[in-house]
Amino acid sequence: MSYQAVVRDANGQLITNSAVGVRISVLQGSSSGSAVYVETQNATANANGLVSFEIGDGTPVSGNFSNINWGSNSYYLKTETDPNGGSNYSISGTSQLVSVPYALYAKSSGSSDWGQSGNDIYTINSGNVGIGDTDPQSKLQIGGTDNSLRIFGTQGDYNHGGTLKFGDDDYVTLQEDEDDHLRVKANRINMETPRMWINGDVGIGVGEAPEQVAKLHVVANGKSIRGKVDATGTNWNIGVEGFISGGEGTNWGVYGYGGAGIANVGVYGFGDGNIGAKGVHGFAQGMAGFGIFGESNGDLSWAGYFDGNLGYTGEFLGPSDAKLKREVQIINGALDKVLQLQPKTYFFKTDEYDQLNLAKGQQVGFIAQEVQEIFPEFVKENVIYTSSKDPEIHEVTKTEYVGINYLNFIPILTKAMQEQQEQIESLKRENEDLKARMDRLESLVEQMSK
């Protein structure tokens, strides 16, 4: 009977490249039953702590292995280990023997349920096989209090756990990759696109399932979900795609939430590389659609904030419907205030405030503090938390500054021009009156000189 085990000391550390003393006992009836066979083995643990030997080929202590009647009772295997290679057995464990005794019994009794091909055994029965279960409903069904199925081996790129293969080739496998890491591979040569289907909710890193889980619910300290495409050719390649069709209410194809903390990002897009790279691409089609929709609620919050240049084609539309407004009043005295403004040229301190990605080169505009004295409602205080562009540097910079809503100047300048035009029209009328008076005076002088 082949036997393999990983040997650890009392502290749970692997015993590697060392001699190990093992005593094997076959117990009858229960885990505390009488020993029908006992032997000792002198084994050597490999670099992974694995020992391998054949039970029945060791040094007998009592009983005869070949005389055990496997079909007459249940049997348990008790192992006692001396990690120092002697006979001072300090580590022990007991487990029930299930499949192997039945195979040995089948071999010795000539049962028609099992067959042997070389060192392999197989069931001749066309029905299901139950291990610890007398009514199996599947080809292989494991029951009992310990119904786990353990796969152990030295295959794979990292010589760790075993591999579970599906189909008649190596295209679809489950394998322990590195320690405690599971690799799922669905990859077939010349296959159009490898695919996996999961019908139900999937939780990764969530511990116990939450009350309401999404189709894919990922919790991680770091990157939860990352979509990456190593694109070739001119195809439309997508790292992560969200798509909603139909339904009522508010639906999201991709939903990102930046929760408690500083400078958290719900959805982060990064475009780098060739011409036309897009970090986030929004596309809307049909009636009342939004390619990208942002919503803010609270002080110093933004539905959209752009760190750098902003360009657009099409219309830039704001709400101006009369039904949306109250306390509407005519603006007066705009010209006097406009005349107090001091337009400036300036350069941003791009070196000192590089985290804001300010515009380079000479700029034209106003100083917010000066505008605040004339139009205080145009000026707002702002605070921005920016994180490092390097994902390995976990630093957040807080920057406070005062900004201007330049769009508010449009109606003010419009009103100032109207007030100025009124002054011009008034001066024109005065000038015409003066000209008429001068004409009359000139006519009188001319008549008096005759």
C-alpha positions in Angstrom: 0.0 0.0 0.0 1.6 3.3 -1.1 1.8 6.0 1.5 2.8 9.6 1.3 2.8 12.3 3.9 4.2 15.8 4.7 6.1 15.7 8.0 6.2 18.7 10.3 7.7 19.1 13.8 5.7 20.0 16.9 6.0 23.7 15.9 4.4 23.1 12.5 7.7 23.5 10.6 8.5 21.2 7.7 11.1 18.5 8.2 13.2 18.6 5.1 16.1 16.5 3.8 16.2 14.5 7.0 15.7 10.9 8.2 12.3 10.3 9.8 11.3 7.3 12.0 7.7 6.1 11.4 5.6 3.4 13.1 2.5 2.2 11.2 -0.4 0.5 12.9 -3.5 -0.9 11.2 -6.4 -0.7 13.7 -9.6 -2.7 13.3 -13.1 -1.4 13.9 -12.4 2.2 15.1 -9.7 4.7 15.5 -9.1 3.3 19.0 -9.5 -0.4 17.9 -6.9 -3.2 18.4 -3.9 -3.3 16.1 -3.9 -6.2 13.6 -0.6 -5.2 12.1 2.3 -2.9 13.2 5.5 -2.1 11.4 8.3 0.5 11.4 9.7 2.4 8.5 13.0 4.4 8.2 12.1 7.1 5.6 13.7 10.3 4.4 11.8 13.6 3.9 12.6 15.4 0.7 13.1 19.1 0.1 9.3 19.6 0.4 9.0 17.6 3.6 7.4 14.7 1.8 8.0 11.1 2.8 7.0 8.1 0.6 7.1 4.4 1.3 5.1 1.2 0.9 3.1 -0.1 3.9 3.7 -3.8 4.2 7.4 -3.5 3.1 8.6 -2.2 6.5 10.0 -4.0 9.5 7.1 -6.0 11.1 6.5 -5.6 14.8 3.4 -7.6 15.1 0.8 -9.3 12.8 1.0 -10.1 9.1 0.0 -7.5 6.5 -0.9 -10.0 3.8 -3.3 -11.8 6.2 -5.5 -8.8 6.9 -9.1 -9.5 5.9 -10.0 -6.1 4.4 -13.6 -7.2 3.6 -14.6 -8.2 7.1 -14.4 -4.9 8.9 -13.5 -1.2 8.7 -9.8 -0.3 9.3 -7.9 2.7 10.4 -4.3 3.7 9.8 -2.4 5.1 12.8 1.0 6.8 12.1 3.5 7.7 14.8 6.5 9.8 13.8 9.9 10.6 15.2 11.1 13.7 13.3 14.7 13.0 14.6 14.8 9.7 12.7 14.7 7.4 15.8 12.0 5.5 17.6 10.9 8.2 20.0 7.6 8.7 18.4 6.2 12.1 19.5 3.7 12.9 16.6 0.8 10.7 15.8 -2.4 10.7 13.8 -5.2 8.3 12.8 -7.4 8.2 9.7 -9.8 5.7 8.3 -8.7 3.6 5.4 -11.3 3.7 2.7 -10.5 3.0 -1.0 -7.3 1.1 -0.8 -8.5 -1.7 1.5 -11.5 -2.2 -0.8 -9.2 -2.4 -3.7 -6.9 -4.9 -1.9 -10.0 -6.9 -0.9 -11.2 -6.9 -4.5 -7.9 -8.1 -5.8 -7.6 -11.0 -3.3 -11.3 -12.0 -3.5 -11.8 -11.7 -7.2 -14.7 -9.3 -6.8 -16.2 -8.2 -10.1 -16.6 -4.6 -8.9 -12.9 -3.8 -9.3 -10.2 -4.4 -11.8 -6.4 -3.9 -11.9 -4.2 -2.7 -14.7 -0.5 -2.7 -13.7 -0.4 -0.6 -10.5 -3.7 1.1 -11.3 -7.1 0.0 -10.0 -10.5 0.9 -11.5 -14.1 0.0 -11.0 -15.8 -2.4 -13.4 -19.2 -1.4 -12.1 -21.0 0.9 -14.5 -22.8 2.7 -11.6 -21.6 5.3 -9.1 -18.9 5.0 -6.4 -19.5 6.1 -2.9 -16.8 6.6 -0.3 -18.4 6.9 3.1 -21.8 7.1 1.4 -24.0 4.1 0.7 -26.2 5.9 -1.8 -24.0 7.9 -4.2 -25.7 10.1 -6.7 -22.6 11.0 -8.7 -19.9 9.0 -10.4 -17.8 9.7 -7.3 -19.4 10.8 -4.0 -17.6 11.3 -0.8 -19.6 11.3 2.5 -19.0 11.0 6.2 -17.8 13.5 8.8 -14.5 14.1 6.9 -15.7 14.3 3.3 -12.7 16.3 1.9 -10.8 15.3 -1.2 -7.1 16.1 -1.0 -4.9 16.2 -4.1 -1.2 16.2 -3.4 1.7 15.9 -5.7 4.9 17.4 -7.1 3.7 18.5 -10.5 3.4 22.0 -11.8 5.8 24.9 -12.4 6.5 25.3 -8.7 6.5 21.7 -7.5 3.7 22.2 -5.1 0.3 20.7 -5.0 -1.4 18.3 -7.3 -3.5 19.0 -10.4 -7.2 18.3 -11.2 -7.7 17.9 -14.9 -10.9 18.0 -16.9 -11.4 16.3 -20.3 -8.9 14.2 -22.2 -6.1 16.7 -22.3 -4.4 19.4 -20.3 -6.5 22.3 -21.5 -8.7 22.8 -18.4 -7.0 22.3 -15.1 -7.1 23.3 -11.4 -3.7 23.4 -9.8 -2.0 24.6 -6.6 0.5 27.0 -8.1 2.5 28.5 -5.3 1.8 27.8 -1.6 -1.9 28.3 -1.0 -2.4 29.8 -4.5 -4.9 28.2 -6.9 -4.4 28.4 -10.6 -7.4 27.9 -12.9 -6.3 27.3 -16.5 -8.7 27.2 -19.5 -6.4 27.4 -22.5 -6.4 25.4 -25.6 -4.0 25.7 -28.5 -5.7 27.1 -31.6 -8.9 27.7 -29.6 -10.7 30.9 -30.6 -11.2 32.2 -27.1 -10.8 30.2 -23.8 -13.9 30.5 -21.7 -15.2 29.7 -18.2 -18.9 29.8 -17.2 -20.1 30.2 -13.6 -23.8 30.2 -13.0 -24.3 32.0 -9.7 -22.6 34.6 -7.5 -18.9 34.5 -7.0 -17.2 36.0 -3.9 -13.4 36.4 -3.7 -11.8 37.5 -0.4 -15.2 38.1 1.1 -15.0 35.5 3.9 -18.6 34.6 4.7 -21.1 35.5 2.0 -22.7 38.9 2.6 -26.5 39.2 2.7 -26.5 40.5 -0.9 -23.6 39.6 -3.1 -23.0 40.7 -6.7 -22.3 38.3 -9.5 -18.7 39.0 -8.8 -17.9 40.4 -5.4 -14.2 41.0 -4.7 -12.6 42.3 -1.5 -8.9 42.9 -1.3 -6.3 45.2 0.3 -4.8 46.5 -2.9 -6.1 45.8 -6.4 -9.5 44.1 -6.3 -10.1 43.7 -10.0 -7.7 44.6 -12.8 -8.4 44.3 -16.5 -5.5 44.2 -18.8 -5.3 43.5 -22.5 -2.0 42.9 -24.3 -3.4 44.1 -27.6 -2.1 43.1 -31.0 -3.3 44.3 -34.3 -6.1 46.9 -34.8 -8.9 45.2 -32.9 -11.1 47.0 -30.3 -9.6 45.5 -27.1 -11.3 46.0 -23.7 -9.8 45.4 -20.3 -13.0 45.7 -18.4 -16.5 46.1 -20.0 -19.7 46.9 -18.2 -23.0 46.6 -20.2 -26.6 47.3 -19.1 -29.6 46.6 -21.4 -33.2 47.1 -20.5 -34.6 47.1 -17.0 -36.2 49.9 -14.9 -34.7 52.2 -12.3 -31.0 53.0 -12.1 -28.6 50.4 -13.4 -24.8 50.5 -13.7 -22.6 48.6 -16.1 -19.6 49.3 -13.9 -20.0 50.7 -10.5 -17.0 52.1 -8.5 -17.2 53.2 -4.9 -14.4 55.1 -3.1 -15.4 54.7 0.5 -14.0 56.0 3.8 -10.5 57.3 3.7 -8.5 59.8 1.8 -8.1 60.0 -2.0 -9.9 56.7 -2.5 -10.9 56.0 -6.1 -14.0 54.1 -7.1 -13.0 53.6 -10.8 -9.5 54.5 -12.0 -8.6 54.7 -15.7 -5.1 55.1 -17.0 -4.3 55.6 -20.7 -0.7 55.2 -21.6 1.2 54.3 -24.7 0.1 54.9 -28.3 -1.8 57.8 -29.8 -5.4 58.0 -28.7 -5.0 56.0 -25.4 -8.0 56.4 -23.1 -8.1 55.8 -19.4 -11.9 55.7 -19.3 -14.1 55.8 -22.4 -17.8 56.5 -22.2 -20.2 56.0 -25.1 -23.9 56.8 -25.1 -26.4 55.9 -27.8 -30.1 56.4 -27.9 -32.4 58.7 -25.9 -31.2 60.4 -22.7 -28.0 58.3 -22.5 -24.8 59.2 -20.7 -21.4 58.0 -21.8 -20.0 59.0 -18.4 -22.2 60.2 -15.6 -20.9 61.8 -12.4 -22.9 62.8 -9.3 -21.7 64.7 -6.2 -23.4 65.4 -3.0 -21.7 67.4 -0.3 -19.4 70.3 0.3 -16.2 70.3 -1.7 -17.3 67.3 -3.7 -17.1 67.1 -7.5 -19.2 65.1 -10.0 -16.2 65.4 -12.3 -12.7 66.7 -11.5 -10.0 66.8 -14.2 -6.3 66.9 -13.2 -4.9 68.6 -16.3 -6.3 69.9 -19.6 -10.0 69.5 -20.5 -11.2 69.5 -24.1 -14.6 68.8 -25.7 -16.4 68.9 -29.0 -20.1 69.5 -29.2 -22.1 71.5 -26.6 -21.3 72.5 -23.0 -24.8 72.7 -21.5 -25.9 73.9 -18.1 -29.3 74.1 -16.5 -31.0 77.5 -17.3 -34.7 76.7 -17.5 -36.9 79.3 -15.9 -38.8 76.6 -14.1 -35.6 75.7 -12.2 -35.1 79.2 -10.8 -36.5 81.4 -8.1 -35.9 84.9 -6.8 -34.9 86.1 -10.2 -33.6 89.7 -10.2 -32.1 92.1 -12.8 -28.4 92.8 -12.3 -27.5 96.4 -11.8 -24.2 98.2 -11.4 -22.2 95.5 -13.4 -20.1 98.1 -15.3 -18.8 99.7 -12.1 -17.7 96.3 -10.8 -16.2 95.2 -14.0 -14.1 98.4 -14.2 -12.6 97.4 -10.8 -11.3 94.0 -12.1 -7.6 93.7 -12.7 -6.8 91.2 -15.5 -3.3 89.7 -15.1 -0.8 87.6 -16.9 1.0 85.0 -14.9 2.7 81.6 -14.7 1.6 78.7 -12.4 4.0 77.4 -9.8 4.2 74.0 -11.5 7.3 72.9 -9.6 6.0 73.8 -6.2 2.5 72.3 -6.9 3.4 69.5 -9.3 0.7 67.3 -7.8 -2.0 69.5 -9.3 -0.7 69.2 -12.9 -1.2 72.9 -13.5 -1.1 74.4 -17.0 2.3 75.4 -18.3 3.3 78.5 -20.1 2.0 82.1 -19.7 -1.7 82.3 -18.6 -4.3 85.1 -18.6 -6.9 85.6 -15.9 -7.6 87.0 -12.5 -6.3 86.6 -8.9 -9.1 84.9 -6.9 -8.5 87.0 -3.8 -8.9 90.2 -5.8 -12.1 89.0 -7.5 -13.4 87.9 -4.1 -13.5 91.6 -2.9 -15.7 92.5 -5.9 -17.7 89.3 -6.7 -17.4 87.1 -3.6 -20.0 84.7 -4.9 -17.7 83.8 -7.9 -14.9 82.5 -5.6 -14.9 79.2 -3.7 -12.4 77.5 -1.4 -11.4 74.1 -2.5 -9.3 71.2 -1.1 -7.8 68.4 -3.2 -6.2 65.2 -2.0 -3.9 63.8 -4.6 -2.0 60.4 -4.4 1.3 59.6 -5.9 1.4 58.6 -9.6 3.6 55.7 -8.5 1.2 52.9 -7.1 4.1 51.7 -4.9 4.2 55.0 -3.0 1.3 55.3 -0.6 1.4 59.0 0.1 -1.4 61.6 -0.1 -0.9 65.3 -0.5 -3.5 67.8 0.7 -3.7 71.1 -1.3 -6.0 73.9 -0.4 -6.6 76.8 -2.8 -9.2 79.3 -3.9 -10.8 79.0 -7.3 -13.0 81.2 -9.6 -16.1 80.2 -11.5 -15.2 82.0 -14.8 -18.6 81.2 -16.4 -20.3 83.6 -14.0 -18.5 86.5 -15.8 -20.6 85.9 -18.9 -23.8 87.5 -17.7 -21.9 90.1 -15.7 -19.9 91.2 -18.8 -23.1 91.1 -20.8 -24.8 93.4 -18.4 -21.8 95.7 -18.2 -21.8 96.0 -22.0 -25.5 96.8 -21.9 -24.9 99.5 -19.2 -22.0 100.9 -21.2 -24.1 100.9 -24.4 -26.8 102.9 -22.5 -24.2 105.4 -21.6 -23.0 105.6 -25.2 -26.6 106.1 -26.4 -27.1 108.8 -23.8 -23.9 110.6 -24.9 -25.0 110.2 -28.5 -28.3 111.9 -27.8 -26.5 114.7 -25.8 -24.1 115.1 -28.7 -26.9 115.4 -31.2 -28.7 118.0 -29.1 -25.5 120.0 -28.8 -24.9 119.8 -32.5 -28.5 121.0 -33.2 -27.9 124.0 -30.8 -24.6 124.8 -32.5 -26.3 124.7 -35.9 -28.9 127.2 -34.8 -26.3 129.5 -33.2 -24.2 129.4 -36.4 -27.4 130.3 -38.4 -28.2 133.3 -36.1 -24.6 134.6 -36.3 -24.6 134.3 -40.1 -27.9 136.3 -40.2 -26.6 139.0 -37.9 -23.4 139.4 -40.0 -25.4 140.3 -43.1 
